[in-house]
Amino acid sequence: MTDNRRMFEFDPTTHLTRHVTSRGTRFYVMSIRAFAHLSVNSFLVVEGDPHAPTYMALIDTGTNETQSRLGLIAGLEAIRRDYGEQWSWASLSRLIVTHAHPDHAAGLPWIRTQTDAPLAAHEWGRLTLEDPQGDLAQARPLFERYVAWTGVTGSYAQRLGRRAQRSWMPSGVPVETLLQDGHRLDDRFDIIHTPGHEGSQVCLRLDNFLLTADHLLPFNSPPLMPEWVRRGGGLSLYLSSLDKIEPLAGIDLALGGHDAPMPHWRQRITDLRGRYEGKLAALLEAADVPQTTEQLMLRLYPSVREAQAILLIDQTAALAEYLLGQGKLSLVGSSEVPARFVRSS
């Protein structure tokens, strides 16, 4: 069952939808403004009488931006006002992060000042969440190598290099419960580890619903980076993770980390596979002479806007890594920086 509403009173950028599982668990999806040009879904899961809930979990938190925080508050207050759910920070049972990306987890430090509910996240995201500065220091050499490896120049190089300069979390937050593939959280959520977009990403199954985070989205393919740059990244792992969720039986609705619900979620998996087949074929076609990642990206997307370019460089690098592994691309000079790719003969 779904009941759609749109919020204006508290924050005009916050949208709220309500979904009820086959066993009566209520899922409230709050679409909040994470950054100026990006909205993200945060979920409140409630069981029991609305006037005296027996279990409440907040899944994903938005960012540390003021607008994101106000949007989350707006959504939570609307859940109380419009649906009579007597939630409170004090009675919140659980915090869950689907993966350690800023739009899903950077709001945690502020939320930790409001509630003592224990935080659950996949073990691969623990360092990022608990010690963001340490995680940044550990990642910086690889990111610097990645900038050189891609062959990016000018403003692209500056934008790509900024990733290693500043942490997106103001402080760390302890992770009380480490999630692992195949485990069951709070005797409710089945944990499915789905790396590819991000190494710590998990999907959560409860009853006939599947929360797919950024692994499966209704309109877009998730951003990817090469696996060698960030543990758990890459197209190979992403496609394997699609294989992992596709056979799940009894799922009537998938809820992603962004945008609308997905009642026809298996068709979405089919569409994504076809989309990646097309991208891989286009890259192979473009790699007729040795080219850097940046050169391939510009050949594939000659009219790219600068705001899109960095994600497309990442995607091109991930596709090239995948094709290298399949023997369909070759490196010209294995130790050469920047890396140059050419179609294998």
Secondary structure, 3 states (H helix, E strand, C coil): CEEEEECCCCCCCCEEEEEECCCCCEEEEEEEEEECCEEEEEEEEEEEECCEEEEEEEECCCCCCHHHHHHHHHHHHHHHHHHCCCCCCCCCCEEECCCCCHHHHCCHHHHHCCCCCCEEEEHHHHHHHHCHHHHHHHHHHHHHHHHHHHCCCHHHHHHHHHHHCCCCCCCCCCCCEEECCCCEECCCEEEEECCECCCCCEEEEECCEEEEECCCCCCCCCCCCCCCCCCCECHHHHHHHHHHHCCCCCCCEEEECCCCCECCHHHHHHHHHHHHHHHHHHHHHHCCCCECHHHHHHHHCCCCCHHHHHHHHHHHHHHHHHHHHCCCEEECCCCCCCCCEEECC
